[in-house]
């Protein structure tokens, strides 16, 4: 049976290949926005592997797969204009992206919360705090889009309705994770996110 | 005993004053007042342990009334992020979460969540009832961006002040 790490590696590689294809296609048709987006997305796809090996925070392999899928959908959506043609594309990517971010936020807060002083943060508060983080990230994203429209002449925000629905979907994704994740957080091992200190060989 | 509960009384009175309407007044200000009132009623015992912060919050809530009708909307706009942050801070303290070093960061998140959720709530009220609290995308974005910047600055000042306090 394939291990979680192996599944994560395959998901990451598939995501990187797909994003590389989108990057090449964007360069060929001379579209800098999806080209830059796919480059940034490549860095994001590599994050679950980095979290496993550098931060001792193995994520469920499905996180790597979801990260790959949502970044490919986002980059491809910009390249082929799916955001303009398919009304639910924006909602799909927002919902998936915030769900992935919310899971990551929960795990980071658990690890940080265990080192809090004077007492560690009770796990029951973690989903709520991560929901707050998702809301703030959603706000930052919308403000960034607005700034891109105003200062760079882009068209990322179509209307007030579009902005409000995006933010609502973000919150929905964060709330869904906040409801579903507590049993998973309870099962996390005590040393999750704590790396062994290894002395460098002379 | 009576003096111990003075911050709660003051906060409740200031919260009631935040309901006084002004022409072109900030629509989120009375919502912050409701939050302050709820805090003054449900957490009055906790507020006795943080009298300075509760009193400061009460004075900030009273500030638009002291400034006068012509200046009140501007004062409300400037002070809303600070009020939201202090409300979040006091709320976090009353929850007795233990992780005191995380409270400023959590207050930042909670205050911004308040800003975002209240903006969305007014948007949906407009859609359902036909009012025009948030007529344009620019209004919506102004609220979100001013909230993020204002609360970020308040949290930063709080952080710097706490570092200074530890060093002293």
Interface residues (C-beta under 8 A of the other chain):
Chain A: X112 X113 X116 X117 X118 X119 X120 X121 X122 X125 X129 X131 X132 X133 X135 X136 X138 X139 X140 X142 X143 X146 X157 X159 X160 X163 X164 X167 X168 X171
Chain B: X95 X97 X98 X99 X100 X101 X102 X106 X108 X109 X110 X112 X113 X115 X116 X117 X120 X123 X124 X134 X136 X137 X140 X141 X144 X145 X147 X148
